[in-house]
Amino acid sequence: MFGNCYPIAGDASKVRFLKSLPYADTRLVLFQAEIYNPDDFDHAIKGCETVLHLVTPKRHIQNSQFKNITDAALAAVKSTATSCIQSGTVKRLIYTSSLSAAYPVKIDGSGFKDFVDETCWTPPNLSFPFPDDIYKDHVNSKTSVEKEILSYDGKLDVVTLTCCGLPGGETILNHAPGNMWVCISQLTDWKEAYNALKFVEDFLGIIPVVHVDDACEAHIFCMGNPSISGRFFCPSGYVSTADISNYFQKNYP
């Protein structure tokens, strides 16, 4: 994004490694912000033409003003969208969503669709055997926030990119990110990572996969396209846990 002349705002403690990238000294601007303090983002948004909203809380902060992470995430996206509209400069708001917001149940609840696409929405109060409350909270949060942010389309261009089932690929980080551990969880026997992998398969019936480079290119494409809005899915393929296991057995015996 630096090479394409897109300045980036972010939290220095989380994106410090970006400072070593080409053009970061002139195109990277850092702001301190906390999603549980939604108004923090206003000063970072002013003057921007495009805003990418990627952050979602993973765990609830006790004793906060919000009841749960869904309320916190909704407050943040409402504040972000309002700041974008009031800025006078922002033309497009891009939200990174998750396929957890696309549970492929039929509208009448009679069964499941034979596909997963942009028409699929996870119903509220879904009855599903979530392995842990953190999964349930994540699903509720991502679904509610994506619907909320799409409601602002018309006041500015709103794009939601559903990139996550399971993103994978190389990393410029000096450590393996969480999604990488999930990808190789059958090799490492890390229970928590494998549980996350199995949850995706159980929830959607299949594991959507996308290379992290393709996910990044999708965001950049949406930034540069002169006219685009709506909901878009980004997975490049679909696999099962058995497919992943067979791949490792065949290529890394």
ZIRAQUI-V366431 format. One record per residue. RES is the residue in three letters. SS is DSSP state (~ for helix, > for strand, _ for the rest). OMEGA is omega in whole degrees, 0 to 359 (none if undefined). Layout:
BEGIN
res: (RES RES)
ss: (SS SS)
omega: (OMEGA OMEGA)
END
This chain:
BEGIN
res: (MET PHE GLY ASN CYS TYR PRO ILE ALA GLY ASP ALA SER LYS VAL ARG PHE LEU LYS SER LEU PRO TYR ALA ASP THR ARG LEU VAL LEU PHE GLN ALA GLU ILE TYR ASN PRO ASP ASP PHE ASP HIS ALA ILE LYS GLY CYS GLU THR VAL LEU HIS LEU VAL THR PRO LYS ARG HIS ILE GLN ASN SER GLN PHE LYS ASN ILE THR ASP ALA ALA LEU ALA ALA VAL LYS SER THR ALA THR SER CYS ILE GLN SER GLY THR VAL LYS ARG LEU ILE TYR THR SER SER LEU SER ALA ALA TYR PRO VAL LYS ILE ASP GLY SER GLY PHE LYS ASP PHE VAL ASP GLU THR CYS TRP THR PRO PRO ASN LEU SER PHE PRO PHE PRO ASP ASP ILE TYR LYS ASP HIS VAL ASN SER LYS THR SER VAL GLU LYS GLU ILE LEU SER TYR ASP GLY LYS LEU ASP VAL VAL THR LEU THR CYS CYS GLY LEU PRO GLY GLY GLU THR ILE LEU ASN HIS ALA PRO GLY ASN MET TRP VAL CYS ILE SER GLN LEU THR ASP TRP LYS GLU ALA TYR ASN ALA LEU LYS PHE VAL GLU ASP PHE LEU GLY ILE ILE PRO VAL VAL HIS VAL ASP ASP ALA CYS GLU ALA HIS ILE PHE CYS MET GLY ASN PRO SER ILE SER GLY ARG PHE PHE CYS PRO SER GLY TYR VAL SER THR ALA ASP ILE SER ASN TYR PHE GLN LYS ASN TYR PRO)
ss: (_ _ _ _ _ _ _ > > > _ _ _ _ _ ~ ~ ~ ~ ~ _ _ _ ~ ~ ~ ~ > > > _ _ _ _ _ _ _ ~ ~ ~ ~ ~ ~ ~ ~ _ _ _ _ > > > > _ _ _ _ _ _ _ _ _ _ _ _ _ _ _ ~ ~ ~ ~ ~ ~ ~ ~ ~ ~ ~ ~ ~ ~ ~ ~ ~ ~ ~ _ _ _ _ > > > > > > > ~ ~ ~ _ _ _ > _ _ _ _ _ _ > _ _ _ _ _ _ _ _ _ _ _ _ _ _ _ _ _ _ _ _ ~ ~ ~ ~ ~ ~ ~ ~ ~ ~ ~ ~ ~ ~ ~ ~ ~ ~ _ _ > _ _ > > > > > > > > > _ > > > _ _ _ _ _ _ _ _ _ ~ ~ ~ ~ ~ ~ _ ~ ~ ~ ~ _ _ ~ ~ ~ ~ ~ ~ ~ ~ ~ ~ ~ ~ ~ ~ _ _ > > > > > ~ ~ ~ ~ ~ ~ ~ ~ ~ ~ ~ ~ ~ _ _ _ _ _ > > > > _ _ _ > > > _ ~ ~ ~ ~ ~ ~ ~ ~ ~ ~ ~ _ _)
omega: (177 182 178 175 174 176 184 174 181 179 186 182 182 183 182 181 179 182 181 182 177 177 183 183 181 187 179 177 184 177 175 181 180 185 176 171 192 181 180 188 185 184 177 184 183 178 181 173 178 178 175 180 183 191 169 181 179 180 183 175 182 178 176 179 184 181 185 183 177 178 180 181 178 178 181 183 176 179 179 180 178 178 178 181 183 183 184 181 185 179 187 176 183 182 177 183 183 178 173 177 186 177 191 178 177 184 182 177 185 182 184 175 178 185 173 178 186 179 183 176 175 182 177 179 181 175 183 181 180 181 182 180 181 178 179 180 180 180 180 182 184 180 182 183 180 178 180 185 178 179 179 179 186 174 170 178 178 178 171 180 179 186 191 129 181 175 179 179 182 179 174 177 178 177 178 179 184 182 178 178 177 180 185 186 178 177 185 183 176 189 183 180 179 178 178 178 182 178 180 181 180 184 185 182 182 180 176 181 177 176 183 177 179 177 178 179 178 178 181 177 181 176 187 181 184 181 180 175 178 185 182 176 185 181 180 180 181 183 174 176 177 177 181 179 180 179 180 180 183 187 180 184 none)
END
